[in-house]
Amino acid sequence: MRSSCLDRRPLRAAAAAAALAAALVIACGREDVELAPARASSGGSDAVVDDCSASVPGALLAARPPLGWNGYNAFGCSSELNEAKVKANVDALVDSGMLAAGYQYVNLDQCWQLPRSQAQTRVFDAARLPGGVAGLAQLLHDRGLLLGLFAPIGDCLGTPAGDGFEAVDAQSYAEWGVDYLKYVACPGRAAERAAVERLEAALRDTERPIVLSLAGPPFAEWMPRVAQLWRTSVNVAPRWESIVEHIDETTPLAAYARPGAFNDPDMLEIGNHALTESEERVQLAVWSILSAPLLAGNDLTAMDETTRAMLTNADVIALDQDPLGLQGALIRREGDVDVLAKPLASCGARGVVLWNRGVSPAQVTLGWSELWLAAGPAKVQDLWAHADVPAEPDGVTVTVPPHDAVALRVTGSEPPLPLGEVYLSDLPWTYAVSGFGPIELDTSNGEDEAADGRSMRLRGAAYNKGIGAHAPSLIRYRLGQKCSRFMADVGIDDETGGFGTAEFEIWADGTKLFDSGVVTGRTPSKRVDIDVTGRRELRLFVDTGGDDYGHDHADWADARLSCDTSP
């Protein structure tokens, strides 16, 4: 874990350091401090109350998905994209309200660099960037913006390789004032873990907060352990079929997303006039519910009002920037409509996006229980129309036009918090995704339909209570600062016949409290007994353990909480 943001500034002249400090406050975001527990306000009481807010470690880099601009989708390597054009787009970004909406990064992609110098440092094309990287970084920092650069891992794409030059490159990035690095695998090759780990270590050694964005698909389970962002697919294309493909490749990876670690389905094509307006709504709405980076890829100097209004829609962007950092779970697929939903950091609040891949309108009825809400009335807001949507006591019905997306914020009632000694299988969760089949209560995971699991067994020991999941999976419970201990036995169920690998992790308020390491179908079960005092939430994560997804039947056997007995 890198140290806190403002402690990682490189030493430099006082004036430059002051300007950089302002930029770093933006880079780290409001979650760069541990949020204090809310307390009851009546009568000076010091009793903790449940406020549903998020608490994120102060040292966390990229606590929320980055927002910014990259000119590659609009200009490619055209000579039109030079320093003057970048500065014009910076002016447009500020003047259009995009900076105010959260777009902070200005990223230079490929085609800006020449062969390395005799000292093996990176060299930028002086004809294209006469002010140099440090000069551009200073200009951006002075305006409250941040700079991103591009580098390939291997020798390809017309830019010198980073592999073998990690230390010298990282030092250059720190000296120039770089805030974001897009590290790219060569076409047709997957990212090499050792090379990425060497760069991550070199960046950490500079003590400067540089977001590492890995563009090296296909996804591998090690990527979230090294980078803050990782691409889930090849480059997006300005076609509807490509948008659908990128959504379908990113949606199953929801378990890996958390503050400081996000799936990246690539840049936005909004405003490039290749997609219809409704298809552009799909990209922005789905990218936002997926907690993906939002990097505009259009020419901001030629942006029309429709594009500007879409890119600066604060209500939709709020889905993306919610501090819980959860990726929308696919809670239902009904015909051509996918329903994605996630909890938000406000009591009873849920973000919902329904998108239609088909060519006909579709009507979908959504119940509150599907959103992990308690029974009772709820308020529904249309985030495109900025208007309330009529709802029934137990749900809402909406029509989703073809190649379009409906984006909603639903505010209802949270399920009750746990009381006393209670099994997790007797509690309602507030978020759940599983690699194969639904998560099961008191049985193993059967991979297909609900209630198709078997009796839970770990190395011959039978369990009547527990949670059966399949890697990769993530289950979230609200604790409301009312619980003191979490206990369970964890392992791969005996039904796999000794096959399978997995890794069990327990997170609370952005901090990892337990890691089983890689376990197999023959590893003895591991006993968990951890302190969760003062925690607002509990997240149970199971990774694949580094192999494929087969036989990863993960049991949280006898999973239970010890909590206060008073409501």
N, C-alpha and C positions, 0 to 999 in steps of 0.2 A: 504494500500500500504506500503510495507516495505521500509525502508530508503535506501539510495544509497549504492552500493556494498562495496566500500572501507571504508565506515563508520560503517559497520556491523561486522568488525573483532573482535573476542573476545580478551580480554587483555591476553597477554602471553609474554614470553621472547622476547627480541628485535630481536634476530636472527630468531626465529621461525616466528615472525610476519612479518619480511621482506620476508621470503620465501613464506608465505601464501599470502602476498600482490601480488606477481607475479602470483600466481595461480588464485587469484580472478579477476585479470585483464582479464585472459582467460575466467573465468566463466561468467563474465558479458558481454564480447564481446565488439566490437567497438560501439555498440548502447548504451553503458552506459554513453553517453554524448548526450546532445541535439545538433543536427546538426544545424549549423548556416545557415541562409538563403543565397543562392547563390546571388551574385550581379553582375551587368553588369561590365565588366572589361574595357570598352573603355572610355577614357577621364576622369577616376576617378569618373564616375557616381555612385551614391548610389542607382540607380533604381534596384528593385528586378526583377530577371528574373526567368522563370520557368525552374527548373533543374530536375524535376521528381524524386528527391531523397526522401528518407524516413527520417522522424524525429521521434525519439522514446524517451520517457521520461527517464531521467538518472537513476531513481530509479527502473527501470523495471528489474525483475528477469527472466532469460531465454528469452531474447529478440528474440533469434532464437532457433529452435528445437535442443536439445542436440544431440551430436554425441559421441559414445564411444564403449565400449566392455563389454559384460557380458558373462561369460563362461557357463551359465546354459544350453543353447541349445546343446552345444557340449559335456558337461561332466555330466550334471545333478548333483546328489549328490555323484558321484563317489569319492572315496578317492584320485583319481589322481588329482583332483582339490584342491590343497593346496596352501600355500603361495609361495612355490618354483615355482609351475606351473603358478600362477598369475604373479610373477616377470618375468618369461620367456616370458609370453605373453606381458607384458609391454615392454620388450626389443624388441620383434617382432613388436609391435605397433609403436614404435619409429623408428626402423630400416627400416620398410617397407614403410615409408612415410605416414602412417595413421595419426599420430599426426600432421604432416605438412598439411594434407588434412582436419583437423578439428576434428578428433576423440580425445576427451579430457577426457571423463569419463571412469573410470575402476570400475565396479560395482560388488559387491559380492551379490549373490542372497541368496536363502534359504540354509539351511544345515550347516551354519557356527556357529550357536549359541547354547548355552546350557541353562538350566534353570537359572532364575534370581538369583542374589546373595541375601544374607540376607538383604542387604540394598535396594533390589528391582531394582538394576541396571542391565543392560544387560551384559551377560558374553559370550565371544567368545571362541571357542574351541582352547586351547593352542597347542594341537597337530596339528591342521590344520593351525592355524595362530599364530605361536610362537612369532612373533614380535609385535603382538597386533594391534588393529585398528589404534591407534595413530601413531605407527611406520610405518604402511603401508601408512597412509595418508601423513606423512612427506616425505616418499620416493617418492610418486607420486607428491606432490607439488614441490619437488626439481627438478623434471623432467618436470615440466610444465603440469602435469596431475591433475585430480580431482578424488575424491573417492565417490562412491555411496554404500549405504547399503540397506538392505531389512528388512521389518518388517510386520507381519500380524496385521490386526485390532483386530481380535478375536484370541482365543486360538486354533490354528490349524497349519498344515504344519510343525510341529516339531520345531517351533520357538515361544518363549513367546509372548503373546498378547500385543499389544500396548494400547488397550482400557483401560483407567483408570491409565495409567502410562505416559501420554503425557508429563508432566512437567519434570519428571526425565529423560525420554528418550531424549527429546530435549536438555536438558543440557549436557547429555553425548555426543550426536552428535556434539554439538558445541565445547566441550572440546577436542574431538578426532580430529576435523578438517574435519568432513564429509561435502560434498558438494551437495549430491543428496540422496533422500530417496524414495525408492519404497515401497509404503504403500498398502498392499494387503488385499482384502476381502477373507474370507474363501470360499472354493469351495461350490457352490450352494447357496451362500448368496450374496446379493447386498451390496455395501458399505453403511454404515450408516452415514448420513450426519453429525449428531451431533458429532460422534467420529472423523471424519475427520476435522471438524471445530475446535475441541479442539486441535488436533495436529497442525493444521496450526497456531493457535494462539500461541501455545507454541514455535513453531519454530520461529515465528516472535519476540517473547519476547527475544530470545537469541541474537538477532541483528546480526546473522550470515546468509549469503545468502545460504540457503539450498533449492534446487529445490525439490518440492513435486510432485512426480509422483504417481498418484492414479490408482491402478489396481483393480478396483471394478466394472466390467461390470454387468448389462447393463448400457449404458450411461444415465445420468440424467442431466437436465438442470442446476442444482446447481453446478456441478463439475467444470466448467470453472470459477466460482466465488471463488473457494477455492484453487484449484491446478493449477500448471503450465502445467501439462500433465495429461491426463486421458485416460485409455484404453477404446476402443470402442467395444471390443469383448473378448471372452475367449482366452486362450493361443493359439498362432499360432502353427500349426503342419507342419512338413516338407513334405507337400503334396500340389500339385497344387490346389486341391479343397479347401484346407484351405486358401491358398493365395487369391483365388478368393472370398471366403466368407468374409475375413477380409477387402478386398477392398470394397465390396458391403455394408458392415456395416459402413464403415468410410466415404464413399463418400457423403451420404446425410447430414452429419453433418458439411459441409463446412462453414456454416454461423458462427459457434462458434470459428473458428480459428482466431488468431490475434497475434501480438508480445506479448510474455509472456503467451500464452494460446494455446495449440496445442492438436489436436486429436492424439491418439497413437494406431495404429493397432498391436503393439507388436514388438518383436525383429526380426532381420534379420536371415534367414536360409541360406544365401549365404555362400558357402564354406563347407557346411556339407554333400555335395554329395548325397542329397536326391532329389533335384530338378535338372532339366536340366539347361544348361547354359542359354538358352533363358528364362526359367521360372525365373531364378535368376535375369535376366535383368528386367523382369516385376516387381519383388518385389522392386528392388532398384529404378527404374524409377518412379513407381507409388507412393511408399513411399515418394520420393523426391518431386513430384508435389503436393502431399497432405500435404507438410510441416510437416511430421511426424518425430519423433525422429529416428535417425539411430544408432541402437545399434547392432554392429556385434556380432554374436553368435557362431562363429566358433573358432577352435583352431588355433590361429595366428602363432604358432610355426610350424605348418604343412601346412601353406597356400601356394598354388601353385601360379604361376605368373598370371594365368587367374583370379583367385579370387582377388589377390592383385590389379591388374589393374582395375577390376570392382569396388572394394570398394574405390579406390582412384581416380575415374574419377571426376576430378575437375569440369567439365562442368555440369555433372548430379547433383553433390552435390550442385552446385551453385543454382539450382532450389529449393532445400530444404532450403538453408541458405539465401535466398533472404530476405532483411530486411523489405519488406512490410508485410511479415508474412501471406499472404493470402493462403488459401488452394485451390488447383485446382478445378474449377467448372466443373461439367459434362455438357459440352455444346452440346453434341450430342451422341446418341447411334445408330450406324448404323450396323445392324446385330449383329455380335459377337464382334464388335469393339466399345470400349468406348473412347471418346475424352475428355481429361481433360486439362484445360488451366487456366492460371492466369497471371495477369500483374506482371512485374518485375520492380525493382527500377532503371530503366534506360529509358529514353524517347523512346517510341515506342516499347519497348521490351516485349515479351510475352514468357512464357514457355508453352510448349505443349507436352503432352504424349498421344500417341494412343496405346492402348493395346488390344490384340486379345485373347479372351477367347476360341475361336473356334479351330477347327482342320484343317482349310483350310486357305490359304493366303487370304487377303482381301485388296482391293484397296479403298482408301478414299480420296476424294477431300475436301479440307478445304479452305473456303473463309476468307479473312482478316476481314470482318465485324463480323464474328463469334468470332473473337478474340478481339473485341472492338477496332479495328484499323480503321483509315480513309482510303479512297480509295487511291490507288497509289502503286508503287512498294515496295517490301519488300525483305529483305535478310533472307534466311532460312539456319540454320546450323544443321547438324546431330550431336548430342552430343555423340553418340557412335563412329562414324567414324571420328569425328573431321574434317568434310568436309562440304562444301556448297552443298545445294540441289537445283537443278534447279526449278525455280518457274515462274508462269505466273503473269501478272500484277495484277490480282485480287485474286490469291490464289495459292495453291500448292497441288499436288497429290502424295501420298505415298502409298507403299504397306507394309502391316503389316503381317509378317509371323505368323503362328499359335503359340499359347502359347509364344508370344514374345511382345516386346514393342518398338516403335519408339519414341525417345526423341528428341525434337526440340527446338531451340531458334529462334524465329521469331522477326525481327527488322523492323518495318515499321513506320508509321506516327500516332501520337496521334490525336484524334479528337480535334477540336478547343476548347479552354477554354471558359467558360461562359463570356458573356459581358452584362453589364447593368442589368436591372431588368428582370429576366428570370425565367420561371417555369421549374422545374426539368423534367417534362414530355416532354418538348421541347428540352432537352439536351441529348446527348449520354452519357450513363454511361460507366465506364471502368471495371466493374465487377458486376455480379448479380447472386444470387442464391435464390431460393424460395422453401418453404416446399412442396407446392402442386401447380402445374401448373405454367406457366410463369408469371413473373411480368407484370402487365398491366399498360397502360398509359391512364389516365383520366377516368378510370373505376375501380370498385372493382375487386378483384381476383376471377376468376371463377373456379379455382382448376384444370381444365383439359387442354384445348387447348388455344392457343393465341386468344385474342379478344372475350373471352366468358364471360367477366365480365359484370356487370350492372352499372347503374348510381350510382355514389358515394354519400352515405348519412351517416351523423353522427348525431344521435339524432334528426332526422327530417330535418336537414339542408342539402341542396343539394349543390354539388360541381361539377363544370364543369372541373376542372383541379386537377391533383394529381397523385399519384402512388398507385396502389393496389398490395399488397403483401400478402403472407401467411407465418406465423411463422413455422419454423425458417427461417429467410431471412436476406440477407445482400446485400446492393447496395452501390457501390463506385463511387464517382464523383471526378474528378480532379479539384482543385480550382486554383492551380498555384500561390497562394498568391495574387490573384486579387480580392477576394470577402471580404465583410465586415459583412454581416448578412445572416442567414438562418432562414426562417419562415415557419410554417405549422400548421395545426390542425391535431391532431392524435387521433386515436381511432379505435375500432372494428366496421366494417360497420353494418348498421341497418339490412342488409339482413340476418344476423344470427338469428334474432328474440330475441336478448338479450343474446344469448349463446356465449361461447368462452371467453378465457382469453389471454392476451398478455402483453408484456413489451417492450416499445419503448426506444431505446437508440440511442444517436447521438455521434459519435466518430470523432475526427479530429487529425491526426498526433499522434496516439497512446494514446490520452487523451479523457476520457469520458466527454462530455460537457452537456449531458442531459440524465436523466433517469425518465421515466414516473411513475415508480413503476408499480405494477400489475394493469391492467385495465380489465374490463369485457365488455360484450356486452351491459351493462346497465350504465356503467360509463360515465359521461359527457365527451365530447371531451376535449382535453388539447391543449392549445395554446402554440406554440413554437416560441421563438424569441431569437436567440443566436448570439453572436459575433464570427465570424470566421476569423477575420482579421489576415493576415499573415499565414493562414493555407494552406498546400499544397494539402490536400485531405479531403473529407467528406465521412464518412461511416454511413449509416442508417441501424441499426440492430433491428430486432424484435425477441424477445424470446417468448417462449410458455406461459410464466407466471406461470409455475410450474405444469400445468396439461397436458393432452394429446394434440394432434395436432388438434383436431376437432374445427371447427368454428372460427379459428384464422385468420379471414379476416382483415388484418391490412391496414388501410388507412393512407397515408401521404397526407392529403387533402390540396389543395392550396399550396403545397410545392414549395418554390421559393427562389431564391438567389438575393442579391443585390451586384453587382460587378462593377469593373471599366468599363468604356465605351470604353477605348482605347485598341486595340488588342496588 
